[in-house]
């Protein structure tokens, strides 16, 4: 979030969507690369080697930050007090609704990311692939799906610069929610067709992340932006932490232990992925309220988000 605030301060509103999209896309690219290396190294060596090599990434990032990032000059009027945060953030309905959309996005995306390797492992084991090979290959396939999201955030950010933040989020999240509602039932499909559908799913499930973050930066005055991002991050990652656990609980409820033991893998994934889709629908609903608030002229209304039709 501090990095996102630095990006926000550097770029104007007209180009901020694309800039934030590239920034968030780098996160997805790193996630995909980490998962790819984990799968490849686990298959070739051992999971300890994968853990060691991927742990070097944060050290490299810290070195880049130390050598490259410029110091940020504090605001002239100092940090915002609680009264300002309450007025500019907690009483700012459009900003809070965008944060609700961000929570729905994180619920869906990290539920999917948390279980996509296990899903592909089960799909491969159903085709009589050994567990170690299925796990390794499943991680590699999953990295490609997450990599698709690295390109979608920049695309969505550019679209939102042109068509508005709320409208762009609404359309993309309806598409990703539809994918979540369908995806779990497709496990018996051929692996190639499953991968092709998954690439579209991965593209959509990540895309709106940058747009939601950009919209929050535009609805909140810069003096309280750090506090707004802290609230956004806390609530978003809380949803991201709960979602995979709920997913697993639904898996347990819809797959008996006897069936899993007899088949050797979890066969029924439809209801668990559907839970992600139902949660994601809170995002488009929140965007409808955002557009209603903007039509009334409430709150700070950025020109790039004015899409009330």
N, C-alpha and C positions, 0 to 999 in steps of 0.2 A: 504493500500500500504506500509506503514512502516513495518508492520508485514511481508508482502511478501518479502520485501528486507532483513529482518532478516533471513528468511528461506533460501533465495538464498545464503546469505553469509555463512550459516552453512553447506550446503550440496554441494558435488562435482557435476560436470556436469553429471556424469554417473547415479546418483541417484536423481538428482534435480527434474525430471519430476514427479516421484512418491511422493516426499516430498511436492511439490507445489500442487499436486493433492489432497493429504490429507488435506492440509491447506484450499484449496478452497472448498473441500467437507464439511468441518466443517461449512462454511458459508451456504451452501445449507441445511445442517442438521438443523442449527439454524432457517433458514427461514421456513422449513417444520414444526418444532416443534412449532414455533410461530403461524403459520396458523392453526395447529391442535388445539392448546389451544384456539385460538380465536373462532374457530367454536364450540368447546365443551363448553366453558364458556359462549358464547353468547346464546347457546341453553338452558343451565342450569340456568344462572343468568341474566346477562345484559351485553351489550357491554362495559359499563364503567368498570366492573370487568375484562373483557378481556384486556382492554387497560392498567389497573393498573398492572396486573400480568405480562403481557409480557414486560412492561417497566422496570421490575426488571432485565431483562437480561443484558443490558448494564452496570448496576451498578455492577453486578457480574463479568462481563468481566473486568471492571476497577480494581476491587479488585484483580483479578488474575494477571493482568499486573503489578500492584504495588508490589505484593508479589513474583512473579515467574520470570518475565523477567529480564535478565541480561543487564547491561548497554552496549551500543554499542560504541566501540572505534572509534572516527572520523578518517577519512583517513589522512595519514601522510602529504599529500600535500594539505590538505584543500579542501573546496568545489570547484566544477568545475565552471569556468567562462562561460560567454555566448559564447565566441569563441569555447570553448571545447564542449559545448552543441550543438552548431550549427554543428560542425564537426562530433561529435560522434552520434548525434540523428537526427537532422533535415536534414542532408545530407546523412543519412544512409538509403538507400532505402529498404533493407530487414527488418530493424526494423520498418520503417514507414508502410510497407505493412502488417506486423504482427499486427500493431495497427489498420489498416483498417479492418483486419479480426476480431479483438477484437470488433470493433464498430459494425460490422455485427452480431457478436455473441450476444452482449448486446441488439441490436435492436430486435432480434428474442426472446431471452430468457425473457426479461422483458416485451415485448408486450404480450407474452403468460402468464407469471406469473400475470401480472396486470389484466387480464381478465378471467383467468381460473375459478375462483370462480363464476363469473357472468354467464359464459357459462354453468357450471354444474347446477347452480340455474335455468337457463332457461330450461335445459334439464329435470330437475326434475319437474318443474312447468308444463311442457308440458304433464307430466304424472299425473297431478292433485294433486301434492304435495303442501301443504300450503307454502306461501312465507317464513315464519320464519323457518320452518323445512327444506325447500329447501336450504335456505341460510346457515344454520348451517351444514347440511349434505354435501353441496357443498364445504364448507371450509375444512371439514375433508377429503373428497375425494381428493381435490386439494393438501392437505398437503402430501398425499401419493405419488402424482405425483412429487412434488418437492423433496421429500425424495429420490426418485429413482435417482435424479441427484447427491445426496450426495455421492452415491457409484460410479457413473460413472466417476467422475473427477480423482479419484485415478487410476481407470482402464485405462483411456485414457492417464494419465501421464506415467504409466508403458509401455503402448504400444508405446508411442512416444520415450521413452528411447531406444526402440528396433528398431522401424521402421522409426524413424525420425519425427520431429515436423510438417513440412509442409504437408507431406503425411497423417499423422494421422488426422490433422485438416481438410484436404480436404475431406477425406472419411466420417468423422463424420458429417461435416456440410452439405454435400450433402444429407445424411440420414435425418437430422433434418429438412432441408428445404423441403424435400419431405413430411415429416409429417405435416408441417405447411400448405403446399398447399392442403393437403387432409383433415386435421382434422376438419375444420369448417363445412364441408358438412356432417359430420357423426352424427350431433345432433339427428336425429331420431332413431339412433341405440339403442338397449337395453342398459341400464345403465352399466351392467356388461361388455359387449363387448367394450363399450366406455371407461370404466376405464382401461381395459387391453391394448387397443391401446394407451391410454394416458400415461400409465406407460412407454411404449417404447419411446413415444414422450418426456416425461420428462427426461428419461435417456439420450437421445441423445442431447437434446437442451442445457444441462448443460455441457456435457462431455468435450468439447474442451476448456473450460475456462482456466483450469490449463495449458494446452499445449501452448496456446497463450501467457500467462503470462511468462511461462518458456522460451519460445523462445525469447521474448523481453530481458530477463535478459542475454541471451547468445549472442545476437547480439550487445549489447551495453557494452562498458567498464564499470567496476564497479564504476569508479570515477563519471560517469554521470548517473548511474542507477536510482538514486532518481528522477532526472529531467525527464528521459525517462518514469518512472512509473507515474509521475505526468501528463505528456502529455497523456499517455495511459488512465489513470483514468478519466481525464477531458473529453476527446473525447468519451470514452466508455460510461460514465454515461450521457453525453449529448444525445447520441443516445438512451440510456435506458429511458431518460426522455421524449423524443419526441415520441417514438414508441407507448406507450399506448394512447397518445392523437390522433395520426393518426389513430390508430385502432378504437377508438371511433368515429372519424369523418366518417370513412368508414361505420361503423355500422349505423350511422344516415342516410347516403346517400343511403344505401341499404335496410333499413327498414323504411317504412312510419310510421308516428306517429299514423295514424288511425289503421294500422295493429297491432301495438304493444298494443294500447289501447283495441282493440277488443279481442286479444288473451291473453293479460295479461303478456306476456313475449316477448323477442326479438327472432324471429324465424330464421332469416337468418344470419349465422355466416361465411359462406364460404369465401366471398371476403375479410373480415377483417383479417382472419388468413392467407389468401393467400398473403396479403401485407407483412406479417412477413416473409413468405417463399421467396418472391422475394428479399427482403432486405438481407436475409441470404445468398443468392447466391453470394453476393459480397465477402464473405469469401473464398470459393473455388477458385474464380477467382483471388483474391489477392495471394493465395498460389501458383497458377500457375506462377505468376510473381516472387514470392520469389524463386521458384525452378529455374527459368530462370536466375535470378540474381546470384544465387549460382553456376549455371553451368558456368557462365562467370568468377567466382572467385572474385566478388565484395563484399566489406564489410567484416566484421568479420563473418566467417563461422564456427559454432560449428560442431564438428564431428557428434554429435547426430542428426543434422538436415540435413546431407548430403544425400539427396534422390532425385537425379536429373533425374532418369530414368522415 
